[in-house]
Amino acid sequence: MHDFMGQTVIVTGGTRGIGRCISEGFLKAGARVIGVYSTNEAAAAQFKQDNSQFTEKIDIQKCDVSKYEEVEKLFQYIDKNYESFEVLVNNAGIRKDAILAMMKESEWRDVLSVNLSGVFYMCKFAVMSMIRKRYGRIINITSPSGKYGFEGQANYAASKAGLIALTKTLSREVGRRGITVNCVSPGFIATELIQDLSDELRNSYIAQVPLRRFGTPQEVAACVLFLASREASYVNGSTLEVTGGL
C-alpha cells in the first residue's frame, strides 16, 4: 500500500464507477480526496455515505469539467481552502456512440468537450499550482479505443487518442518542475457500464482478452495509485495499459 498521508488528491468523475474506486483507494492510503462530479447527485451522496469512516477526508464538489468557468471556480475554491494538492486524476468521461456518418454534431462536440477539453482545463489550472510547489502527479484515464479505433466510437476514440498526445506533450513541459504526467488505459472493466450486456456480447468481449475475464475497478485504481506515488518518480509521459493483454 502506497502512503498518501498528508496529501490532497483531486479525482474527476470521482464518485461512481472506476472513479469511485480510485477515490476510495486514495482514502484508504491516507489521502484527503476532493471528489468532483457533474450531475449525479445521488451517486455523490451515496459515495459519501458509504465511506462515512473517511468523512473528514472527503470533499465533494460539483463541476462540469467541459466548462472553463466552472473549472476556474473549482480551483479558486481549492486554492482558498487548501494549502496545496499533490495529485490530479482526470477520470471524468462520457460516451455517445454512433457510426461517423450518422453521428450528430452535438455528439462529437459533447464527447470532445468533456473527455479532452475538460482534461486540458483541469491540467491548466493544476499545473499552475503544482509548479509553485515543484511537485505533482497527474494521471489521465484514456482507453484502448484511442489506440484501436473501435467502430461507432470516432468521437470517443479521437478524444482518448488526443488525451495520450496531450499527456506526452505536457509531461515534457513540466517534468523539470518535478511534475509527472501519465495515462492509465483500462480495457473491459466490470462496472455498471457493461452490466446490461447480453451474454453473447459479454462472452464475445471476454474472448478477446487473453486473461479471459473482465478487469475490476480495484485493479485500475491500484495502477493509478502507483503512478501517483513518490515511488513512480521516474515514470513520465507513459501509458499503462490495464487490459488483460487486449
Secondary structure, 3 states (H helix, E strand, C coil): CCCCCCCEEEEECCCCHHHHHHHHHHHHCCCEEEEEECCCHHHHHHHHHHCHHHHHHEEEEECCCCCHHHHHHHHHHHHHHCCCCCEEEECCCCCCCECHHHCCHHHHHHHHHHHHHHHHHHHHHHHHHHHHHCCEEEEEECCCHHHHCCCCEHHHHHHHHHHHHHHHHHHHHHHHHCEEEEEEEECCECCHHHCCCCHHHHHHHHHHCCCCCCECHHHHHHHHHHHHCHHHCCCCCCEEEECCCC
